[in-house]
Amino acid sequence: MKIKTTLLAALFAFIGFNSAGAAGKIEMQEYMIPSDTPGISLYVRNKHLAGMKKFTPAKTLLFVHGATYPAETAFDLSLGGTSWMEYIAARGYDVWLVDVRGYSKSTRPPEMAQAADQNPPVVRTDVAVRDVGSAVDFILKKRYIDKTNLMGWSWGTTLMGKYTSENNEKVNKLVLYAPQWIRKQGASLTDNGAALGAYRIVSVADAKNRWLTGVPESAKASLIPAGWFEKWADATFDTDPWGKTQSPKKLRATNGTVQDSREFWSAGKALYEPKNIRVPVMLVHAEWDADLPSYMMQEYFTKLENAPYKEMLEISEGTHTIIMEKNRMLMFTGVQQFLDHTFKPEK
């Protein structure tokens, strides 16, 4: 199923402007694609410059989200006039996002319609990786290309990293934003230590508290531009048909990722081997990220033994959610440079 929309956007690049100087157009398509599970469909969104006819692996990118919030409001919520998805599309890319099962418009497993404590955690990492694979295969077939760039955030770095380690031939470059790796101590901010049901319920207050964890008190007031958190919260919590009817609004998030963290990352075990990744990799992180601290990125970097080349970017004054903070353009421009250029060692 496809819905086609054309959006006017103020593009931040010369490409996309016509000779009269008017703003270029970004075209959006939305799809519900089949997963590998009968009855489970996945929401996929695409944006590119209107009229774009040529598609290449180097100029194609797929986003996937983290453990709690969907991709559509992380990567394609217009803040300050643009979203990250539109920023990349404006530079001539064919940009996609996928919400794995249980998130946003994708089918929620039937267990999520029951009380959380009636079922074990749903959507474990291996299931979500299969959903990524379904999205990748859909894109490659639709665009007649053999590979694409991938970008994941938080738990999404595990999804994209694991997928790439098993499917290098389908990946051009890999960007991991806030990489998940073995935890030295304690549990993640998404794990309160209680018995795990199929899913957990998050409030707007929970989201704000988690977002600002680790931020110096003196920096909290200016970290998020005025109105951005509220716009994100409204859009994000409206993606849950049940949650948006609650007062105050709630959001259901699958617990498979939390169970995996307990069994692997917090237990000192890797869920997959980064040494099996054989494509160029960029790791990007912000200094105040308390969800997945800097030491994880630094350790992960050393495990990329077989990547042709690898880069690591640490950004000042930002959190786990820097993509919606005042310094987001440091991330956008840094990642864009990695995507736009292919490095070859000098001889």
N, C-alpha and C positions, 0 to 999 in steps of 0.2 A: 504494500500500500504506500502511495507517495502523495505528499502534499507539496505543491510548489509555490514559493513566495519570492518576490523580488523586493529587496530592502534598499533604501537609499542610505548611504553612510558617508560620513566625512572621512575620507581615506587619508592616512598619514604617509603617503608616498606618491611620487609623480605618476607611477603606474596606476591606471584606473581613471585618470582625468582625461576628458576629451579636449578637443582643440578649443572649445569655447570656454574651458575652465570650470565647467560644472562638475559637481561631485560625481565620481563613478558609482556604479551600481554593484552591490553584492547580491548574488542570487542565493537563495536558500531552498534546499529540499529536505524533507523529512520522510523517513521510511520506517516501517515496522518489518523487520526481517526475521526469518525463522532461526531459532537456535537449533542445537542438536537434540533438543528435548521436545517431544510432541506437546503442544499446548503452550509452549513458552516462546514468546516473541520479544525481540530486542529493539529498542528505540535507537535509531541512528539519524544524525543530523549532518548535513553537508553545506558548506558555504564556499563560494569562489566568485571571482569577478564575472559579471554577466557577459555572456558571449564567449567564455573560455571554451575552447574546443580541443586543445592539445593537453594531454595529461601524461606526466612522467613520474617515475618513482622518486626522483629527487625533489619534486615539487608537490608531493602528496603527503599528508600527515593525518594520523589518527590519534585523538586524545582518549584517555580513560581516566575515570575519577578515583577517589580514595574510598575509605571504609564507611563513611557516614553520609556524605552529600553527593548529589548527582552531578554528572558532567555538564549538563546543559546550563546550570546556574553557576558552575565554577568557571567554565571556559567561554561561555557565550552570553554572559550577562553584561549589557552595555553600561559601563561606568565611565564617567568623564568623556562620553562620546564614542567609546569603542569597547569591544571585548577582546580577549586574547585571540579568539578564533577569527574575528574580523581583522585584527592587526596583521595576522599571518596571511589571511586571504587577500588583503589589500596589496600584498607583496608578490602576488602572482601564484599563490599556492591553492591547491584543492584540499580543503581542510574538513576533517570529519571528527565527530565525537560519537561515542557509544556509551549507553548506560547498561550495565550488566543486569541480569535478572534481579528483581527486588528493588530496583531504583527507578525513580521518575516514571516515565511512561512505559518502561519495559514491564513485562508480565511479572507480577509478584508470585512467588511460590505459594501454593494453597495453604501452607503452614502459617503464612503471614495473615491469613484471615481468621485464625484461631488465637486464643490466648497464648502469649509467648511461652509460658511454662508447660504447654502441652506437647512441645516438640523440641528436639535438639537443634543446635545452631544450623541455620540454612545458608547456602551459597558459600561453601568452602572455596579456597583459592583455586583448586583444580577445576571446579565448575566454572568460576569466573574467567579463568584462562581459556576455557573452551568457548565462552561467549566472545572473548576478544578474537579468537580464531574465526568464529562465524562472521564477525564484522570485517576482519581483514580479508577473508575469502570473498565476501560480498563486494568490497571495494575493488579488489584486484580484478575480479570478473567484470564488473561494471565499467571500469576504466581501461581494460585491456592492457594492464601493466603486470609486472611479475613481482614487484615489491613496493613497500611504502615506508615512510618514516613513522616511528611510534613515539608517543610521549605519555608517561604516566605520572600521577601525583600520589604520594604516600603509599597506601596499599596498592594503588595503581602501578607503582614502580615494581612491585613484586609481580603483578600480573604481566606487565610488559617485559620485565626482565626474564621471567620464567618462559614466557611465550617465545621470546627471541632466542633463548638458550636452546630451545627445541625446534626452532624454525628460522634459522639464520638466513636461509635462502629467500625468505619473504620480507626481510627487513633491510632497509637502506641505511638509516641511522637511528639511534636510540637516545632519547632524552629522558632522564629520570630526575624528577623534581621532588626533593625531600625523600631520598632513598631509604627504604626500610631494610634494616639489617639486624644482626644479633644484638640483643639488648644486654647491657652490662649489669643493670640492676633495676629492680622494680618492674611495674607493669606499665603499659601504654596508657595514655589519657582516656582512651575509649574503654578501658577495662577497670571496673570498680571492684573486682575481686569476687563478686557474687556469683551464684550458680547461673549458668548461661542457658537461656531459652532460645527459641528460634530467632528472635530479634530483640533489639533494645529500643527504648523510646527516648528521644532527645527533645529537649525544650529549647526555645530561643535563648533563655537565660543560660542554659548549659552551653550552648554554642558560643555565646559571647565570653563566658568565663574561660572556656577552653582556648579560644582564640587568643586571649590576652595573657594566658599563663606564660610566665617567663619574661614578660616585658617590664622594664623598669617603670616604676610608678610615674616618674617624671615624663615618660614618653607615651603613656597610654592615650592621653587626650588628643594628640596630634597624629597618631599612627594611621588611623583610618579616616580618609577624607569624609567630610560631613555628608550624612545621608547614605553612604555606601553600605554600611552594615545593615541598616534597616531595609534598603532595597534588596540586598541579597537575602536576608532572612525572609522577607515577604515572598519572594520568588521561590526560594528553596522549600519552605514549609508548605507552600501551595502545591508542590509536586506529589504530596501524599494525599490521596483522596479521603482517607480516614482522618489523618492528622489535621487537615485544614478545617475540619468541622469541629474540632475540639476547642475549648476555651480555657487557657490560651492554646494556640496551635502547637501541635506535636509532630514529630517526624519519626517514622519507623526505619531502623537501619538493621540490616542483616548481621547476625552474630557469627557467621562462619569465619570471618576474618579474625575476630577476637579469639575464637577457639584455636585457630591456626597459630596465632601469636603465642598463646599459652603452650602449645605443643612444640613449637619450633623456636621462634625468635627469643622468647623469654626463657626458654629451656636450654639456650646455648647451641641450638641446631639450625643450620641453614635449610631453607625450604627448597632451594635449588642452587646450582653452582654457577656463579658469574663467570668462571673461567671458560664456560662453554659458549659465552657470547663472543661472536667473531665479526662484529660490525663496529663502526665508530660510535663512541658513547660520550655523552655529556651528562655530568652530574651537577645539579644546581640546588642551592640551599640558602636559607636565611639565618642570620646569627642567633635570633631569639626563638628559634623553633624548639619548643619543649616537647612536642610529640615525638619527633625523630631527630634527636640532637646531632650536632656536627660530627661527633666521633663516628657515627654510623656511616656517613658519607665518606669520611676519610679512610675507614677500614674497608668499605666496599670498593673504593678506588683501587686498593692494592690487590683485590681479587680479580680484577679485569685483566687477566694475564694474556689473553689472546685477542683483545680488541686491536684493530689496526692502529688506532690512536684513541686517546681519551682525554677529556678536559674536565676540570672541576671549577665551579664558580660559587663563591660564598659572598652573599650580599649583606651589606650592613643594614641595621635597623629594620628588620623584618621578621615575621613569624612564619609558622607553617602555612599561613594563608596570605603570603606576600603578594600573590597575584591580584589581591583586592585591597592593597595598601598603597601608601604614598610613594614607595620606592619600586613599584611594580615594573616601571619602564626599564630599570636596570636589569631585571630578569628578561623582559621581552626582547630587549636589544641584544643581550648576551646570547640568548638561545637562538635568535634570528641569525646572528653571525655564524654560529655553528651550523645551522641548517643551510645557509646560503653558500658556504664555502667548503670545498674539499681539500683537505690538507695532504700534501705530499712532502716527505722529508727531502731536504736538499742533498745533492750528491757532490 
